[in-house]
Amino acid sequence: MVCRSQPQPAAAAASRAAARPTTPATHTQHPASSSRAAREPRWTRCRATDFHQSLLAATERDPSIAASPLGVEIREALSDDELRAICFLRALSFYRYPEDRKFAAHVHRTMIAEQEFEALKLDALNRTLGKLPDCQRSSSLLAVCSADEFAGRIGDNRGELEPELVIPGSAESSSSSSSSMGSRTADGLQAAPQLAVVGTLDLYAVRALPGEVLIGNSQNPAYLANVCTASAARRRGVGQVLLEAGRRLAIEWEVDAMYVHTMAVNEIAVNFYLRNGFVIEKEETSNQAHYRGACLDGIEGRGRTVLLRDTLLHA
C-alpha cells in the first residue's frame, strides 16, 4: 500500500512555484495511493514531504492474489543506504509514467529520490543542531527482509524488486540469518547478506502538518506520512506491520493521538486504515477543496482530504 497527503493551499503552492523542480514532459502524475495528489516534493522539512498519500494506482492490487505474510524487521532509517532506498521507494510509489518512457521515468525518479535524500539529510542535521522549533520529533521507519529470501518468494505476477531497494546487511544479520549459507568473501568468510527495503513511513510529532487544511483535535498529536510498500511486497502484511511500529513509536513519544491524511476518493487507503483501527475524524467538503485549488483528474474539488485518527493508540 502507499500513502500520501493532499495538495497544499493554492497560496502556499504559488509562493514556492519558482523553487520547484521542472517536471519533464514525459512525467505523468496520477491521483493518490494512500493519501495525496502527486506533486513535486517540498524540500523544506519539519513536516510530511510531498511524498505522502497520492497515487490511487500505487495501491491497486489484484484482490485474487492471496496474501503471503512476509517476515520483516522494522527500524529507523539512519544510514545513507537506508535513506536512499526509502527515497527511491517513495519516488516509485507516488509517481507514474507512460509504459514507453521507462528510461525517462527512471531518470526522473532518480532525480526526485536524490532531492528527497538531501532533504532528509538536512532534516537530520537540523534536528541535531536544534534548528526545528516547530517540529518536536520526527522519524523515518523502514521495513527490511532478506533479499535472497524475498527474491525466492516473489511470484503470482507481483513483479521484481528494484535494485535501488537492495541495501547491504550487517555482520549481525549475517550470523543470525538462517538463509545465508552460500555467499562468502574471497577470504572464505561469511558475507553479510543483502536486505530488501519493502516499506517505509514517516512519523511527525507536531501540532499540524504544514500544507494540510485538516488538523487533529488533539493538542499533542503525531501524524503519519509517506506510508508505502514496494509493489512486489504488497498484500503481505507489510503495511500493517509498519502501522503497528508507528503506533509503538507514538506511544514512546507520549503523544495523545495519531492521525493520517488521505484523499476521500482513495477508497483503498481509507479502507486500509479503517481495518487497522482508524476512524474518520474530519472530512473536507468539495467546496473547501475547490477553493483550495485541489483539482484531481481535471475536476475541481475532487482532491478533497479526510483526516483519520487511530483508536488503538492507547487501547
Residue frames relative to the residue before (quaternion, step in Angstrom):
aa qw qx qy qz dx dy dz
M 1.0000 0.0000 0.0000 0.0000 0.00 0.00 0.00
V 0.2004 -0.7823 0.5813 0.0995 3.54 -1.21 0.40
C 0.1211 -0.8217 0.5558 0.0340 3.54 -1.00 0.73
R 0.0575 0.8060 -0.5841 0.0772 3.49 -1.07 0.74
S 0.4695 -0.6960 0.4683 0.2754 3.59 -1.24 0.20
Q 0.6406 -0.5438 0.3917 0.3747 3.52 -1.35 0.06
P 0.6407 -0.5121 0.3914 0.4173 3.58 -1.23 0.31
Q 0.5357 -0.6202 0.4628 0.3378 3.55 -1.14 0.56
P 0.6390 -0.4778 0.4084 0.4434 3.58 -1.27 0.22
A 0.6354 -0.5808 0.3541 0.3654 3.55 -1.08 0.78
A 0.6523 0.5241 -0.3286 0.4379 3.60 0.92 -0.84
A 0.6688 0.4888 -0.3055 0.4696 3.56 0.96 -0.88
A 0.6452 0.5228 -0.3239 0.4533 3.54 1.01 -0.80
A 0.6553 0.5243 -0.3186 0.4408 3.58 0.97 -0.86
S 0.6498 0.5411 -0.3246 0.4239 3.56 1.01 -0.78
R 0.7366 0.3796 -0.2272 0.5115 3.57 1.21 -0.45
A 0.3675 0.7791 -0.4646 0.2051 3.58 1.26 -0.06
A 0.6887 0.4994 -0.2999 0.4316 3.56 0.87 -0.91
A 0.6946 0.4916 -0.2787 0.4453 3.58 1.12 -0.62
R 0.5638 0.6285 -0.3887 0.3688 3.58 1.20 -0.31
P 0.5148 -0.6238 0.4768 0.3443 3.57 -1.11 0.61
T 0.5009 -0.6565 0.4771 0.3009 3.55 -1.11 0.69
T 0.3428 -0.7500 0.5325 0.1908 3.57 -0.85 0.98
P 0.4547 -0.6897 0.4813 0.2930 3.62 -0.76 0.96
A 0.6066 -0.5825 0.4027 0.3613 3.55 -1.18 0.57
T 0.6355 0.5469 -0.3318 0.4323 3.57 1.18 -0.47
H 0.6161 0.5854 -0.3286 0.4120 3.57 1.24 -0.30
T 0.0803 -0.7913 0.6059 0.0153 3.55 -0.80 1.07
Q 0.1691 -0.7850 0.5888 0.0920 3.58 -0.74 1.02
H 0.1887 -0.7872 0.5836 0.0641 3.51 -1.04 0.87
P 0.6587 -0.4986 0.3691 0.4258 3.58 -1.26 0.12
A 0.8065 -0.4546 0.1912 0.3261 3.46 -1.38 0.32
S 0.3442 -0.7104 0.5734 0.2193 3.42 -1.39 0.18
S 0.7847 -0.0559 -0.0352 0.6164 3.53 0.94 -0.57
S 0.8624 -0.1750 0.0106 0.4750 3.50 1.13 0.08
R 0.8059 0.3097 -0.2268 0.4508 3.75 0.21 0.59
A 0.4619 -0.6437 0.5097 0.3355 3.58 -1.12 0.43
A 0.4813 -0.7159 0.4228 0.2775 3.56 -0.68 1.10
R 0.1163 0.7626 -0.6286 0.0993 3.48 -0.95 0.98
E 0.6746 -0.4486 0.3531 0.4679 3.53 -1.25 -0.11
P 0.5596 -0.6294 0.4161 0.3429 3.60 -1.03 0.74
R 0.3688 -0.6696 0.5931 0.2526 3.53 -1.24 0.57
W 0.2584 -0.8261 0.4821 0.1353 3.55 -0.61 1.03
T 0.5300 0.5255 -0.4648 0.4765 3.60 1.17 0.34
R 0.3543 -0.8001 0.4605 0.1491 3.56 -0.94 0.87
C 0.6034 0.5489 -0.4580 0.3533 3.53 -1.35 -0.45
R 0.7230 0.2578 -0.2409 0.5940 3.53 0.98 0.93
A 0.6398 -0.4904 0.3962 0.4396 3.51 -1.27 0.21
T 0.4137 -0.6948 0.5180 0.2788 3.56 -0.88 0.83
D 0.7025 -0.4580 0.3315 0.4323 3.50 -1.32 0.05
F 0.5254 0.5113 -0.4279 0.5286 3.54 1.30 -0.09
H 0.5297 0.6323 -0.4258 0.3718 3.66 -0.42 0.95
Q 0.8360 -0.1812 0.0395 0.5163 3.56 -0.09 1.34
S 0.4389 0.7405 -0.4641 0.2087 3.61 0.07 0.98
L 0.8176 0.3059 -0.2176 0.4366 3.63 0.07 -1.03
L 0.3944 -0.6906 0.5522 0.2502 3.56 -0.73 1.02
A 0.6522 0.5390 -0.3193 0.4269 3.56 0.93 -0.88
A 0.6235 0.5805 -0.3523 0.3877 3.57 1.06 -0.64
T 0.7271 0.3918 -0.2562 0.5021 3.61 1.11 -0.42
E 0.5060 0.6655 -0.4297 0.3412 3.57 1.20 -0.11
R 0.0520 0.7764 -0.6235 0.0761 3.55 -0.79 1.11
D 0.5524 -0.5957 0.4637 0.3535 3.54 -1.15 0.64
P 0.3691 -0.7635 0.4768 0.2312 3.64 -0.44 1.13
S 0.5867 0.5858 -0.3776 0.4123 3.60 1.19 -0.29
I 0.5696 0.5771 -0.3901 0.4363 3.59 1.25 -0.29
A 0.3772 -0.7454 0.5060 0.2145 3.55 -0.59 1.16
A 0.4943 -0.6567 0.4834 0.3013 3.55 -1.02 0.83
S 0.0904 -0.7734 0.6267 0.0289 3.56 -1.00 0.89
P 0.3455 -0.7791 0.4744 0.2205 3.61 -0.06 1.24
L 0.1758 -0.7851 0.5911 0.0567 3.53 -0.97 0.95
G 0.3533 -0.7432 0.5287 0.2080 3.57 -0.72 1.06
V 0.0373 0.8139 -0.5751 0.0735 3.57 -0.59 1.13
E 0.3241 -0.6896 0.6090 0.2202 3.51 -1.36 0.36
I 0.2029 -0.7715 0.5935 0.1065 3.57 -0.91 0.95
R 0.1567 0.7767 -0.5972 0.1250 3.56 -0.86 0.96
E 0.5932 -0.5612 0.4331 0.3815 3.55 -1.30 0.23
A 0.4158 -0.6926 0.5331 0.2516 3.56 -1.00 0.86
L 0.0213 0.8301 -0.5527 0.0703 3.57 -0.52 1.21
S 0.7094 0.4491 -0.2740 0.4690 3.59 0.87 -0.89
D 0.6434 -0.5173 0.3929 0.4050 3.56 -1.26 0.37
D 0.6269 0.5420 -0.3425 0.4427 3.60 0.98 -0.79
E 0.6730 0.4915 -0.2944 0.4677 3.57 0.93 -0.89
L 0.6687 0.5019 -0.3048 0.4562 3.57 0.91 -0.89
R 0.6500 0.5051 -0.3238 0.4663 3.59 0.94 -0.81
A 0.6533 0.5249 -0.3194 0.4423 3.59 0.97 -0.82
I 0.6952 0.4529 -0.3041 0.4681 3.61 0.84 -0.85
C 0.6078 0.5408 -0.3600 0.4567 3.59 1.10 -0.58
F 0.6675 0.4779 -0.3090 0.4803 3.59 0.96 -0.80
L 0.6106 0.5433 -0.3536 0.4550 3.61 1.05 -0.67
R 0.6486 0.5028 -0.3203 0.4732 3.60 0.98 -0.74
A 0.6411 0.5105 -0.3276 0.4702 3.57 0.99 -0.79
L 0.6363 0.5168 -0.3206 0.4747 3.59 1.04 -0.73
S 0.7220 0.4868 -0.2501 0.4233 3.55 0.90 -0.97
F 0.8089 0.3466 -0.1378 0.4545 3.56 0.92 -0.89
Y 0.7209 0.3596 -0.2482 0.5380 3.59 1.24 0.10
R 0.1317 -0.7946 0.5921 0.0273 3.56 -0.95 1.00
Y 0.0962 -0.7958 0.5978 0.0100 3.55 -1.13 0.73
P 0.6143 -0.5285 0.4171 0.4115 3.61 -1.21 0.36
E 0.6047 -0.6013 0.3915 0.3456 3.56 -1.08 0.77
D 0.7091 0.4604 -0.2701 0.4608 3.59 1.05 -0.71
R 0.6695 0.4633 -0.3024 0.4956 3.60 1.26 0.17
K 0.1511 0.8449 -0.5040 0.0963 3.58 1.04 0.72
F 0.6496 0.5125 -0.3349 0.4508 3.59 0.95 -0.79
A 0.6678 0.4843 -0.2989 0.4798 3.58 0.89 -0.93
A 0.6187 0.5471 -0.3407 0.4492 3.58 1.05 -0.76
H 0.6658 0.4991 -0.3092 0.4605 3.57 0.90 -0.90
V 0.6443 0.5210 -0.3236 0.4569 3.59 0.95 -0.84
H 0.6947 0.4738 -0.2882 0.4580 3.58 0.87 -0.93
R 0.6367 0.5155 -0.3296 0.4693 3.58 1.01 -0.78
T 0.6319 0.5274 -0.3318 0.4609 3.57 1.00 -0.78
M 0.6414 0.5170 -0.3173 0.4698 3.59 1.01 -0.81
I 0.6578 0.5067 -0.3056 0.4661 3.57 0.92 -0.92
A 0.6655 0.5100 -0.3016 0.4539 3.57 0.92 -0.95
E 0.6485 0.5152 -0.3215 0.4589 3.59 0.99 -0.78
Q 0.6437 0.5067 -0.3227 0.4740 3.59 0.99 -0.78
E 0.6591 0.4967 -0.3075 0.4736 3.57 0.97 -0.81
F 0.6120 0.5467 -0.3436 0.4566 3.57 1.05 -0.74
E 0.6609 0.4961 -0.3097 0.4703 3.59 0.90 -0.89
A 0.6441 0.5162 -0.3250 0.4616 3.59 1.04 -0.74
L 0.6435 0.5134 -0.3216 0.4680 3.59 1.01 -0.79
K 0.6464 0.5104 -0.3210 0.4676 3.58 0.99 -0.79
L 0.6486 0.5031 -0.3126 0.4780 3.57 1.01 -0.81
D 0.6135 0.5505 -0.3343 0.4570 3.55 1.06 -0.79
A 0.6670 0.4996 -0.2999 0.4643 3.57 0.91 -0.93
L 0.6468 0.5166 -0.3167 0.4631 3.58 1.00 -0.81
N 0.6645 0.5026 -0.3065 0.4604 3.58 0.94 -0.87
R 0.6173 0.5252 -0.3470 0.4721 3.59 1.07 -0.68
T 0.6515 0.5233 -0.3121 0.4519 3.56 0.96 -0.89
L 0.7353 0.4098 -0.2193 0.4932 3.57 1.00 -0.85
G 0.4651 -0.7068 0.4271 0.3190 3.59 1.27 -0.01
K 0.4480 0.7141 -0.4277 0.3264 3.57 1.11 0.67
L 0.6115 0.5214 -0.3713 0.4651 3.60 1.16 0.46
P 0.0708 -0.8572 0.5086 0.0385 3.62 0.50 1.15
D 0.7034 0.4722 -0.2777 0.4530 3.59 1.08 -0.63
C 0.7288 0.3706 -0.2146 0.5342 3.57 1.22 -0.16
Q 0.3223 -0.7845 0.4935 0.1929 3.55 -0.29 1.23
R 0.7962 -0.1115 0.1149 0.5835 3.57 0.81 -1.01
S 0.0416 0.7702 -0.6364 -0.0086 3.54 -1.26 0.45
S 0.0007 -0.7950 0.6059 -0.0283 3.54 -1.14 0.63
S 0.2235 -0.7398 0.6188 0.1411 3.56 -1.15 0.73
L 0.1454 -0.7932 0.5891 0.0518 3.57 -0.68 1.13
L 0.0755 -0.7833 0.6132 0.0688 3.55 -1.17 0.54
A 0.3170 -0.7142 0.5949 0.1884 3.53 -1.27 0.58
V 0.0076 -0.8072 0.5893 -0.0331 3.58 -0.76 1.05
C 0.0147 -0.7599 0.6490 0.0327 3.53 -1.30 0.46
S 0.6799 -0.4647 0.3533 0.4439 3.58 -1.26 0.17
A 0.4423 -0.7076 0.4827 0.2659 3.58 -0.74 1.04
D 0.6451 0.5205 -0.3288 0.4526 3.60 0.99 -0.78
E 0.6688 0.4883 -0.3000 0.4736 3.57 0.92 -0.91
F 0.6652 0.5088 -0.3112 0.4493 3.56 0.94 -0.86
A 0.6377 0.5303 -0.3282 0.4521 3.59 0.98 -0.84
G 0.6740 0.5025 -0.2971 0.4527 3.56 1.05 -0.72
R 0.7166 0.4379 -0.2462 0.4838 3.58 1.24 -0.40
I 0.4735 0.6547 -0.4578 0.3710 3.58 1.26 0.00
G 0.2814 0.7500 -0.5586 0.2151 3.57 -0.79 0.98
D 0.7288 0.4395 -0.3006 0.4305 3.55 -1.29 -0.28
N 0.6309 -0.5741 0.3252 0.4082 3.57 1.03 0.86
R 0.3165 0.7688 -0.5006 0.2413 3.57 1.05 0.67
G 0.4960 -0.6471 0.4398 0.3766 3.59 1.18 -0.37
E 0.5152 -0.6424 0.4793 0.3035 3.54 -1.32 0.12
L 0.5052 -0.6259 0.5000 0.3211 3.53 -1.26 0.46
E 0.4509 -0.7028 0.4822 0.2650 3.56 -0.78 1.04
P 0.5599 -0.6354 0.4091 0.3396 3.63 -0.96 0.79
E 0.5946 0.5754 -0.3692 0.4232 3.62 1.13 -0.51
L 0.6728 0.4878 -0.2918 0.4735 3.60 1.24 -0.34
V 0.5897 0.5394 -0.3724 0.4719 3.60 1.28 0.14
I 0.0426 -0.8088 0.5858 -0.0303 3.58 -0.75 1.11
P 0.5993 -0.5625 0.4115 0.3938 3.60 -1.19 0.40
G 0.3746 -0.7002 0.5588 0.2390 3.54 -1.12 0.71
S 0.5242 -0.6212 0.4783 0.3325 3.56 -1.32 0.08
A 0.6545 -0.4967 0.3861 0.4193 3.54 -1.28 0.24
E 0.6202 0.5487 -0.3444 0.4424 3.57 1.08 -0.72
S 0.6734 0.4806 -0.3045 0.4721 3.56 0.95 -0.87
S 0.5912 0.5713 -0.3664 0.4357 3.58 1.17 -0.56
S 0.7120 0.4617 -0.2686 0.4557 3.57 0.88 -0.93
S 0.7307 0.4269 -0.2373 0.4770 3.57 1.13 -0.61
S 0.5467 0.6357 -0.4027 0.3672 3.57 1.21 -0.27
S 0.3704 -0.7442 0.5178 0.2021 3.56 -0.84 0.97
S 0.7135 0.4570 -0.2536 0.4666 3.58 1.18 -0.40
S 0.5821 0.6001 -0.3774 0.3982 3.62 1.24 -0.10
M 0.1588 0.8276 -0.5160 0.1538 3.58 0.43 1.24
G 0.7759 0.4320 -0.2010 0.4134 3.57 1.01 -0.71
S 0.7218 0.4924 -0.2862 0.3932 3.58 0.64 -1.07
R 0.0816 0.7911 -0.5990 0.0925 3.56 -0.74 1.13
T 0.5220 -0.6297 0.4776 0.3209 3.55 -1.23 0.51
A 0.7048 -0.4430 0.3334 0.4424 3.58 -1.33 0.06
D 0.6694 0.4892 -0.2953 0.4747 3.60 1.17 -0.51
G 0.5673 -0.6212 0.3735 0.3909 3.56 1.28 0.06
L 0.5042 0.6468 -0.4258 0.3822 3.58 1.26 0.13
Q 0.5707 -0.5903 0.4463 0.3558 3.53 -1.20 0.59
A 0.3371 -0.7480 0.5372 0.1957 3.60 -0.73 1.05
A 0.5300 -0.6133 0.4744 0.3434 3.55 -1.10 0.69
P 0.4442 -0.7080 0.4716 0.2810 3.61 -0.80 0.92
Q 0.4628 -0.6441 0.5244 0.3098 3.53 -1.22 0.45
L 0.2728 -0.7581 0.5768 0.1348 3.53 -1.18 0.68
A 0.3041 -0.7294 0.5861 0.1792 3.53 -1.16 0.67
V 0.2731 -0.7347 0.5990 0.1637 3.58 -0.85 1.00
V 0.0469 -0.8543 0.5165 -0.0349 3.58 -0.36 1.25
G 0.8182 0.0512 -0.0460 0.5709 3.61 1.20 0.00
T 0.0064 -0.7968 0.6042 -0.0035 3.55 -1.24 0.43
L 0.0608 0.7582 -0.6490 -0.0182 3.53 -1.34 0.32
D 0.3074 -0.7028 0.6039 0.2165 3.53 -1.35 0.32
L 0.1206 -0.7542 0.6382 0.0961 3.53 -1.23 0.56
Y 0.0841 -0.7980 0.5967 -0.0009 3.56 -0.85 1.06
A 0.1859 -0.7424 0.6335 0.1138 3.57 -0.85 1.01
V 0.3359 0.7140 -0.5170 0.3318 3.55 0.06 1.35
R 0.6129 -0.5883 0.3778 0.3683 3.58 -1.06 0.71
A 0.7880 -0.0959 0.0852 0.6021 3.60 0.99 -0.80
L 0.4271 -0.6748 0.5349 0.2760 3.54 -1.14 0.64
P 0.4557 -0.6784 0.4970 0.2918 3.62 -0.69 0.99
G 0.7619 0.3336 -0.2704 0.4850 3.54 -0.95 0.92
E 0.6652 0.4624 -0.3104 0.4973 3.59 1.22 -0.26
V 0.3567 -0.7604 0.5073 0.1927 3.57 -0.88 0.93
L 0.6916 0.4247 -0.2697 0.5182 3.59 1.19 -0.46
I 0.0805 -0.8003 0.5941 -0.0138 3.55 -0.74 1.14
G 0.5037 -0.6722 0.4569 0.2927 3.56 -0.92 0.90
N 0.5758 -0.6180 0.4210 0.3306 3.56 -1.19 0.59
S 0.5780 0.6042 -0.3738 0.4015 3.59 1.18 -0.45
Q 0.3927 -0.7031 0.5436 0.2364 3.55 -1.18 0.67
N 0.7558 0.2665 -0.1540 0.5780 3.58 1.30 -0.21
P 0.2112 0.8336 -0.4832 0.1642 3.59 0.64 1.12
A 0.2106 -0.6987 0.6490 0.2149 3.50 -1.45 -0.05
Y 0.2129 -0.7816 0.5781 0.0983 3.56 -1.14 0.68
L 0.3453 -0.6981 0.5917 0.2080 3.53 -1.06 0.85
A 0.0513 0.7864 -0.6144 0.0372 3.57 -1.14 0.63
N 0.8392 0.2430 -0.1543 0.4614 3.55 -1.33 0.35
V 0.2773 0.7734 -0.5232 0.2263 3.58 1.03 0.74
C 0.2604 0.7673 -0.5549 0.1882 3.60 -0.62 1.05
T 0.1773 -0.7542 0.6205 0.1214 3.54 -1.28 0.47
A 0.5918 -0.5685 0.4335 0.3723 3.56 -1.19 0.56
S 0.5893 -0.6127 0.3901 0.3537 3.58 -0.98 0.83
A 0.6738 0.5013 -0.3013 0.4515 3.59 1.01 -0.75
A 0.7187 0.4348 -0.2422 0.4855 3.60 1.24 -0.30
R 0.4549 0.7071 -0.4505 0.3004 3.60 1.20 0.07
R 0.7882 0.2488 -0.2568 0.5008 3.52 -1.25 0.67
R 0.5889 0.5424 -0.3878 0.4567 3.55 1.07 0.76
G 0.6309 -0.5947 0.3194 0.3826 3.58 1.18 0.45
V 0.3982 0.7365 -0.4748 0.2713 3.60 1.24 0.11
G 0.6507 0.5295 -0.3204 0.4400 3.59 0.92 -0.88
Q 0.6585 0.5077 -0.3110 0.4602 3.58 0.96 -0.84
V 0.6496 0.5068 -0.3175 0.4695 3.59 0.97 -0.82
L 0.6306 0.5267 -0.3302 0.4647 3.59 1.03 -0.75
L 0.6416 0.5209 -0.3240 0.4605 3.59 0.95 -0.85
E 0.6579 0.5094 -0.3121 0.4586 3.57 0.93 -0.87
A 0.6454 0.5060 -0.3198 0.4745 3.58 1.04 -0.75
G 0.6381 0.5159 -0.3203 0.4734 3.58 1.02 -0.78
R 0.6297 0.5341 -0.3225 0.4628 3.55 1.06 -0.77
R 0.6590 0.5023 -0.3135 0.4638 3.60 0.92 -0.86
L 0.6524 0.5055 -0.3179 0.4667 3.58 1.00 -0.79
A 0.6328 0.5264 -0.3320 0.4607 3.60 1.00 -0.77
I 0.6339 0.5120 -0.3258 0.4794 3.59 1.04 -0.75
E 0.6327 0.5313 -0.3213 0.4629 3.57 1.02 -0.82
W 0.6850 0.4670 -0.2748 0.4870 3.57 1.06 -0.74
E 0.3739 -0.7667 0.4464 0.2704 3.58 1.33 -0.11
V 0.2872 0.7350 -0.5551 0.2630 3.57 0.91 0.90
D 0.5085 -0.6726 0.4575 0.2823 3.56 -1.22 0.47
A 0.8055 0.0432 0.0064 0.5909 3.60 1.14 -0.54
M 0.1813 -0.7605 0.6116 0.1212 3.55 -1.25 0.49
Y 0.1080 -0.8163 0.5674 -0.0076 3.56 -0.84 1.08
V 0.0530 -0.7536 0.6488 0.0920 3.51 -1.38 0.17
H 0.3095 -0.7281 0.5819 0.1886 3.57 -1.10 0.75
T 0.0771 0.7700 -0.6329 0.0255 3.53 -1.17 0.61
M 0.5433 -0.6038 0.4569 0.3625 3.56 -1.24 0.20
A 0.5556 -0.6404 0.4179 0.3263 3.56 -0.95 0.86
V 0.6808 0.4871 -0.2962 0.4599 3.60 1.04 -0.71
N 0.6023 0.5582 -0.3588 0.4437 3.58 1.22 -0.25
E 0.1296 -0.8448 0.5168 0.0497 3.55 0.37 1.26
I 0.5865 0.5834 -0.3754 0.4180 3.58 1.08 -0.64
A 0.6995 0.4535 -0.2680 0.4829 3.56 0.86 -0.97
V 0.6399 0.5309 -0.3332 0.4446 3.59 0.89 -0.90
N 0.6887 0.4777 -0.2857 0.4645 3.58 0.85 -0.95
F 0.5961 0.5588 -0.3616 0.4491 3.58 1.07 -0.68
Y 0.6982 0.4576 -0.2802 0.4739 3.57 0.84 -0.94
L 0.6312 0.5317 -0.3421 0.4492 3.59 0.97 -0.75
R 0.6530 0.5114 -0.3101 0.4646 3.59 1.03 -0.77
N 0.7534 0.3831 -0.1965 0.4969 3.57 1.14 -0.57
G 0.7588 -0.4686 0.1983 0.4065 3.55 1.00 0.86
F 0.5582 0.5926 -0.4056 0.4156 3.61 1.22 0.17
V 0.1387 -0.7513 0.6365 0.1052 3.54 -1.27 0.48
I 0.5092 -0.6303 0.4831 0.3316 3.57 -1.16 0.56
E 0.1833 -0.8039 0.5602 0.0789 3.57 -0.66 1.12
K 0.7968 0.0111 0.0159 0.6039 3.59 1.01 -0.81
E 0.0730 -0.7907 0.6074 0.0257 3.54 -1.16 0.61
E 0.3935 -0.7265 0.5221 0.2115 3.53 -0.81 1.05
T 0.4076 -0.6952 0.5302 0.2636 3.59 -1.05 0.72
S 0.6461 -0.5162 0.3887 0.4062 3.56 -1.27 0.35
N 0.6345 0.5319 -0.3329 0.4512 3.59 1.04 -0.75
Q 0.6424 0.5154 -0.3237 0.4658 3.57 0.98 -0.82
A 0.6631 0.4953 -0.3008 0.4738 3.56 0.96 -0.88
H 0.6178 0.5534 -0.3395 0.4436 3.58 1.06 -0.76
Y 0.7155 0.4375 -0.2627 0.4771 3.59 0.82 -0.96
R 0.6262 0.5117 -0.3314 0.4860 3.57 1.23 -0.38
G 0.4891 -0.6818 0.4166 0.3497 3.56 1.28 -0.23
A 0.3928 0.7297 -0.4713 0.3018 3.58 1.21 0.48
C 0.0567 0.8066 -0.5785 0.1068 3.54 0.15 1.34
L 0.0049 0.7955 -0.6044 0.0430 3.58 -0.87 0.97
D 0.8317 0.0203 -0.0692 0.5505 3.57 -0.80 1.05
G 0.6812 -0.5045 0.2840 0.4481 3.57 1.10 0.70
I 0.6178 0.5275 -0.3396 0.4741 3.59 1.29 0.10
E 0.3825 -0.7354 0.5148 0.2186 3.56 -0.58 1.16
G 0.8204 0.2511 -0.1928 0.4762 3.56 -0.97 0.90
R 0.5280 0.6482 -0.4232 0.3494 3.60 1.21 -0.17
G 0.6759 0.5018 -0.3007 0.4482 3.59 1.12 -0.54
R 0.2177 0.8051 -0.5257 0.1675 3.59 0.88 0.85
T 0.4219 -0.7349 0.4984 0.1830 3.51 -1.19 0.74
V 0.1236 -0.7243 0.6635 0.1411 3.51 -1.33 0.44
L 0.2529 -0.7421 0.6036 0.1451 3.55 -1.18 0.66
L 0.1103 -0.8044 0.5831 0.0285 3.56 -0.70 1.11
R 0.2219 -0.7743 0.5840 0.1013 3.56 -1.08 0.83
D 0.4368 -0.6977 0.5118 0.2461 3.55 -1.03 0.85
T 0.2396 -0.7935 0.5463 0.1204 3.59 -0.66 1.10
L 0.6635 0.5189 -0.3009 0.4472 3.60 1.25 -0.24
L 0.3839 0.7595 -0.4670 0.2403 3.58 1.26 -0.04
H 0.8073 0.1180 -0.0434 0.5766 3.58 0.88 -0.92
A 0.2827 0.7809 -0.5100 0.2239 3.57 1.13 0.63
